[in-house]
Amino acid sequence: MERYFDGSDESWGRPLGVVKFAPDVKHDVKSVSKSATSLLIGIALAEGKFPALDSPVLDVFPEYADLATPEKERITFRHLLTMSAGLAWDEDRPYADPLNDEMRMLEAPDPFRYVLSRHPSSRRRLSL
């Protein structure tokens, strides 16, 4: 069953007011995407079509070997799925701020390279 409600929405930090949601109304879903991705990876793992969660990400993407550092070589798929990779990331800035990492990633010619090129954060440590 699907059911849609009216509610406040925004686009890139700009309020859109109350929106009448429906099957054909697009909006930014953000965090729910992480849950859907995790579900699909779980299915792929069960079918043997995805690397072990504790395998290093850079081992699977040799095209990004130039980004390797000792810290980044320890980042696993589990870290990415649990958002514990320890890379510096700033979405607290307004979307119009050129230092907002979400916008920089979306505008990058290679979003994966952009994410993997981020330096380890001084605020978060890689959990191993």
URSUL-V508404 format. One record per residue. N is the residue number from 0. RES is the residue in one letter. PHI is phi in whole degrees, -180 to 180 (none if undefined). PSI is psi in radians with two decimals (none if undefined). NEAR is the number of other C-alpha atoms within 12 Angstrom. Layout:
BEGIN
N_RES_PHI_PSI_NEAR, N_RES_PHI_PSI_NEAR
END
This chain:
BEGIN
0_M_none_2.42_4, 1_E_-117_2.49_7, 2_R_-143_2.37_9, 3_Y_-117_2.50_13, 4_F_-124_2.76_14, 5_D_-78_2.56_13, 6_G_-172_2.89_15, 7_S_-68_2.51_16, 8_D_-143_2.89_21, 9_E_-146_2.80_18, 10_S_-130_1.95_18, 11_W_52_0.77_21, 12_G_85_-0.07_18, 13_R_-99_2.01_13, 14_P_-59_2.38_12, 15_L_-104_-0.08_15, 16_G_83_-2.79_14, 17_V_-82_2.24_12, 18_V_-114_2.42_18, 19_K_-89_1.73_18, 20_F_-74_2.57_19, 21_A_-157_2.99_14, 22_P_-57_-0.48_12, 23_D_-102_0.17_8, 24_V_-97_1.99_14, 25_K_-84_2.50_13, 26_H_-158_2.84_19, 27_D_-72_2.10_17, 28_V_-98_-0.28_15, 29_K_40_-1.83_14, 30_S_-62_-0.49_12, 31_V_-64_-0.42_12, 32_S_-62_-0.61_13, 33_K_-64_-0.69_16, 34_S_-67_-0.76_16, 35_A_-64_-0.73_15, 36_T_-62_-0.78_18, 37_S_-61_-0.72_23, 38_L_-61_-0.83_15, 39_L_-65_-0.65_17, 40_I_-68_-0.66_23, 41_G_-60_-0.74_21, 42_I_-64_-0.81_15, 43_A_-63_-0.66_16, 44_L_-62_-0.81_17, 45_A_-62_-0.53_14, 46_E_-91_0.05_12, 47_G_71_0.44_12, 48_K_-109_0.24_13, 49_F_-141_2.52_20, 50_P_-63_2.77_23, 51_A_-55_2.49_21, 52_L_-60_-0.50_24, 53_D_-92_0.21_24, 54_S_-85_2.52_20, 55_P_-65_2.36_26, 56_V_-61_-0.77_31, 57_L_-65_-0.39_29, 58_D_-67_-0.48_22, 59_V_-91_-0.32_19, 60_F_-121_1.32_20, 61_P_-62_-0.36_14, 62_E_-67_-0.22_15, 63_Y_-109_0.31_22, 64_A_-58_-0.49_19, 65_D_-67_-0.24_15, 66_L_-91_-0.06_23, 67_A_-64_2.32_24, 68_T_-136_2.88_17, 69_P_-55_-0.68_14, 70_E_-67_-0.79_25, 71_K_-71_-0.50_32, 72_E_-68_-0.29_28, 73_R_-92_-0.13_27, 74_I_-73_2.20_33, 75_T_-110_2.98_30, 76_F_-63_-0.58_31, 77_R_-61_-0.73_25, 78_H_-60_-0.76_26, 79_L_-66_-0.74_29, 80_L_-68_-0.51_24, 81_T_-102_0.14_20, 82_M_55_0.73_22, 83_S_-123_0.50_23, 84_A_-71_-0.33_33, 85_G_80_0.27_27, 86_L_-85_2.50_28, 87_A_-63_2.33_26, 88_W_-155_2.25_28, 89_D_-129_1.83_22, 90_E_-110_0.12_19, 91_D_-76_-0.29_15, 92_R_-78_2.71_17, 93_P_-60_2.66_17, 94_Y_-60_-0.49_22, 95_A_-76_-0.25_17, 96_D_-72_2.20_16, 97_P_-65_-0.17_17, 98_L_-97_0.06_18, 99_N_-70_2.04_21, 100_D_-66_-0.57_26, 101_E_-62_-0.82_27, 102_M_-67_-0.69_24, 103_R_-63_-0.68_26, 104_M_-64_-0.80_24, 105_L_-65_-0.52_18, 106_E_-91_-0.17_18, 107_A_-70_2.51_15, 108_P_-62_-0.53_11, 109_D_-133_1.61_15, 110_P_-58_-0.61_18, 111_F_-65_-0.76_22, 112_R_-62_-0.72_23, 113_Y_-58_-0.86_23, 114_V_-62_-0.86_29, 115_L_-70_-0.26_32, 116_S_-85_-0.16_27, 117_R_-64_2.55_26, 118_H_-82_2.74_24, 119_P_-59_2.46_26, 120_S_-79_2.50_18, 121_S_-79_-0.30_12, 122_R_-86_-0.58_14, 123_R_-121_2.45_15, 124_R_-109_2.58_20, 125_L_-64_2.20_26, 126_S_-91_2.12_19, 127_L_-116_none_18
END
